[in-house]
Amino acid sequence: MGTISTRVPDELEEELEAYLEEERLDRSTGVRKLLAEGLEEWRREHALERLAAGEITFTKAAQLAGVSVWEFAQLVADHDSTWVSDDHLEADLEEL
């Protein structure tokens, strides 16, 4: 397991301490949990952006987001994203 060390503003550290107390977590566990949740959100947003830009297919976007195509379909609907195009549809059908 790798080690990450960083300096944070006092306000952020105070908020982290409040989170750790509320969730009853030690510092390492809490920071790992927050980092994992942040990266999960970033993967989903990144996949949505690339899909909307036409860079990847729907199926590839779901894989990039780390979710099933059904979960990604709900994510797309929740974000009111447009993703259907002739090129994407053909590529997705070929992947299936």
N, C-alpha and C positions, 0 to 999 in steps of 0.2 A: 504494500500500500504506500502510495506517495505521500509526501508532506507538502503542504502549502502554508506559507507564512505571508501575512500582509498587514499593513497598517491601515486603520480605518479612522474616520473622524469620530470625535467623542460622542456626538449625537447618535451615530450609527451603533457604536459600542453600547450605549445606554439602551437603545432599542433592542439590540441583540440580547443583552442581559435580561430585559423584561420578557422577551420571547422564551429564553431558556428557563426562566423561573416559571412562567405560565405553563409551558409544556413539560416541565420537570425533566429537562435534558441536561446532560453535561455539555460543555462547550464544544468539544469535538463532534459529538453526535449531532448537536443542533446545527452546527455550521455545515456538516456533510448533508444533512437533510435539506437545509435551505439551498445549498449549492445544487443538489440533485433536482430539486423542484424548479429552480431558476433555469437550469440547462434544459429540462424537459419542456418548459414553456418556450424557451428560445428555439428548440428544435421544431416545435409546432409552428411558431410564427415564421421561422425561416422557410419551412416547407410551404406554408400558405403564400408567402411572398414569391417564391420561385415558381409555384404553380400559376399564380396570377400573372406573372411576367412571361409565361409560356416557355420557361426553361426546362421544365420537367413534366412528366405525365402525372395523372392523378394517382396511379398505382405507385410510382416512384416517390411522389410526395408523401403518401401514407407511410411508405417504408422509411423515408427520411425523418418523418415525425415520430416514428417508433410506435405506430398504432395500426390497427386493422383498417382495411378500406372502409368498413362500416363506421368505425369511430371517426375516421378522417372525414367521411361524408357529413357527419353531424358537426364536426368542427368547421367545415366549409360553410355549412348552412348557418351556424351560429355567427360566423364572421361575414355573412352576406357576400362571399367571394364568388366570382364567376370563374369557371374552369373548363367548360365544355367548348371544344373546338373540333373540327374535323380531324386535324392532325393528331390531337390528343386521344380522341375516341378510337381512331385506328390503331395507334400505338398501344393503348390500354387493352384493346381487344386482342392484339397479337400477343401481349404478355400473358393473357389468360389462357 
